[in-house]
Amino acid sequence: MLRLALCLVALAALSACSGYTRASSEAEVASISFVEGPPHYITLYTVINNGSNSGAHSAVLVNASQRVIFDPAGSWHHPRLPERDEVHYGMTDKAVSFFIDYHARSNYDVIEQKIYVTPEVAELLFQKMKAYGPVAKSMCTTATSAVLSELPGFESLGRTWFPKALSKDFAKLPGVITRYITDDTDETNHGILLVQANGDPLE
């Protein structure tokens, strides 16, 4: 029942970058962290509106000294995970799955683009995420592209308002691993269906 309620809220709230934010205390942030360990990587998430084929949202996850997600102007949150200045902490595998499942539904797909980086680059991104501050409604990709474009090796990324433009530039980086995530059964199944570029379901 709680799952259904959360998904109904998700359907109502998901309309591009909504500007929802929650300010957890420093103590709350310090109390919860998830450390995955190496290898270190950055993952860009791009939400696509199936009806208009336009970009709806951008967010970026980093596995640094801890794994967090920068979800600027995003409407997603988890009641047990602290969020401060658009950065969500305690991003376990289940939390990442919940984030994906929240966005991927019958009228929205998610593009996930992952690239492995050095520990230094990962940690630099983590620090830039924390320093960026609150993000206004509809400025999700502006913020995401800003923190990414300042990283060594990511200078080719342009600062942009448009999620699909950022995704296209990110795809040109060497070593990017891309997968397309869909969930077209949101009324009956809130699981995650992962689809490769060739359309074959992943195990």
QUINORWO-V197460 format. One line per field, one symbol per residue. psi: psi as a letter, one per 40 degrees, with the letter a starting at -180 (. if undefined). A space follows every 10 residues. Layout:
BEGIN
psi->???
END
This chain:
BEGIN
psi->dddddddddd dddggaheeh ihgiiddddd ehihhdiiii ihhhhhhhhd defihdiiih ihgbdihihh ghfieiihde hihhfehhif gidddddddd dddhadehih hhhhhhiidd dddddddddd ediihihefd ddddddddee iheeeehihi ehdddddddd deihehhhih higefddehf ahhhhideeh ii.
END
